[in-house]
């Protein structure tokens, strides 16, 4: 079994779930758009990404729980495949599923606006969508790292307090910026957007490295 086969395995196991998830998310986003009447694009974009955030978590949970329940990880360890390939395959499969889920939602969002003659706005061009996708990859990588470090049934409770803390930080970002004298950093991130992308990419790498280290020391794998 190769890395490609590990990724294909997860995609084949989850494609029906992914279709159902996308249908429900598109329906929910469509209802939100009707209620907003396209007058609040920023709020609509926020609601869409909030919906995709739930999808990030569910995709990770689905790809982890089944293999822990039926001890598939133990079976993988009997095959000529390394721990590195197991972890990397899980990340690749999740990234493909998250990209499909987020991509369809973003295309649906833009399709609704095109249908009403709104087109692309400066705020929601390709760069904004690329950044949104990268954010969802990082979010999913965080969920996946937690699920790999702990067992999924325990890990399911960890993201919620973390998300609460993150949301609290975002709501009080201005105060935190002043209190910690982060104005130069925030200004630099606003001026040089590639720094934010590099930070997110570095976070992805950090999550992967932490997951690989944790899995290599996890008793269930050895």
N, C-alpha and C positions, 0 to 999 in steps of 0.2 A: 504493500500500500504506500503510495506517495502522497506528497502534500496536496497535489491536485485532487486525488481521490478523497482525501479527508474533507476538502472544501466541498466537492461535489456531493459527498454523503450528506452534509448538513443542508445543502441547498435542496436536495431531493426530499429530505425529511420535512423541510419547513415551507415549501412553496405553497401548499394549500393554505396553511396558516397565514402566510404573508398576503395572499389574495384576499382572504377574509378580513384581515386587519386593514388593508388598503381600502376595501369597500366601505367598512364602517367609518374610517377616518374621512374619506372623501364625502360621505353622506353628512357627517357631522360638520365638516368645513363648509359644505354647501349650505346647510341650514344657518350656520353663523353668517355666511356671506349675505344670505337673504335678509337676515335680521339687521345687519349693518347697512344694507342697501348700498354697499361699495363707497360709502361716504367717509369711512374711517380706515383707509388702507393700512396704516401703521398698526392699528388694533387687529385688523384681519390677519396681517402677517404674523403678529405675535401669537394669536390664537392658533394659527396653522402650525407654528413651531412648537407650541405647547402640546398640540395633538401628536406631533411627530416625536416629542420627548417621551410621551407615554409609550409610543411604538418602539423607541430605542430600548426601553426597559423590558417590554414584553418579548421582543426579539431575543434579547440576551437570555431572559428567563427560559424561554422555550428551547433554545439551543443547548442549555446546560442541564435543566432538570431531568429530561428524558434519559440522558446518558448517565446521570448519577443514579437514577432509579433502577435502571437495568444493568448497572455496573459495566457499561460499555467502555469506560476508561480502562478498567482492568483488562478487558479483552484487547484494547489497543496496545497495552503494554506488552502483550505476548507476541505482537507482530513486529516485523523489522522496521519500526518507525521510532524516531527519537522524540523525547519530550519537547524539544524545540519545534519539531514539525507539528506535534499535537497542538501546542499553544498557538503557533503561527497560523495553522489551518483554521482554528476556532476564530481567531481575529479576522482572517480574510473572509470567512463565510459570513461573519457578522457585518463586516464592512459592506459586502455585496448586498446583503439583505437591507441594511440601513440605507444604503445609497438608492436602492429600488424604492423603498418606502418613502423616503424624503423626496426623491426626484419626482415621483408621481404626484405627491401632494403639491410640490412647487409648480409643476406643470399645470395641474388643475387650477391652482390659484391664478396663474397667469392667463389660463384659458378663459376663466370667468371674466377677467378684466378686459381681455381682447374682445370677448363677445359683446361687451358693453362699450366698446370703442375707447377704452382707457389706455391700452397698450402698456409698454414698459415705462415705469417712472424712473427718475434718476436714483431714487432710494432703493429700488428693487431690481437692479440690473444683474448682469452675470456675476459681478464681484460679490454682491450681497448674497446671491444664491450659493455661490461657492463657499462663502464664509459660513452660511447656515449649514451646509452639508458637513463642513469640517467640524463645526460645533457639535453636530449630532454624532459624528464619528467619535469625537472625544468623549461625549456623554456615554455612548454605548461602550467604549473602551473602559471607562470607569466602572460601569455596571459589570462588564465581563471580568475585569480584574478582580473585583470583589467576589464574584461567583467562583472564580478559579482559586482564589486564596482560601475562601471558606466554602462550605457546602451551600448549595443554592437555597435550601429551605431556611437557613439562617441568614444568608446574604440578602434575602429578599427584604429584610427589615432595615438594612444599613443605608440604602440610598435615600430613604425618606427624610431622616434627620439631616443628611448632607444637603439634599435639595432645599430643605427649609432654611438651612444656614446660608446657602448660596443666594436664595431669594431675598433673605434678610439683608445680605451684603449689598445686593443690587438695589434694593429699595433705599438703603442708607449710603449709597456709594459716594454722594457728594460730601456727607459728613466725614466718612472714613478718609476720603481724599484729603480733606483739610486737616483732619486730626493727625494723620500719618505723614503729612507733607509730601503727598504723591503727585502734586500738580505737574512737575516736570515729566514724570513717567507717563501720566495720562495724556499730556500734550504731545509727547513723542509718539505714543501709540496712535493718536488721532492724526498726526502729520505723516507718519510712516506706517501705513497699514500692514506692510509686510512683516513688521515686528510682531504684530498680533498673530499673524499666520504662523510665524516661526515659533512663537510661544505655544500655540495650540499643537503644532507638529511635535515640539519637544515634550509636551504633556502626553501625547500618544505614545511616543517612544518610552517614556518613563513608565506608563501603565503596562506596556508590553514587557519591559525588563523586570518589573516587579512581579508580574504574573508568572513569567518564566522561572524566576528564582523561587517563588512560592510553590509552584507545581513541582519543581525538581526536588523539593524537600517534603512534599506532601506524602504521607504514609500510604494513602489509598492508591498512589501511582507506583509504588515500589514493593 
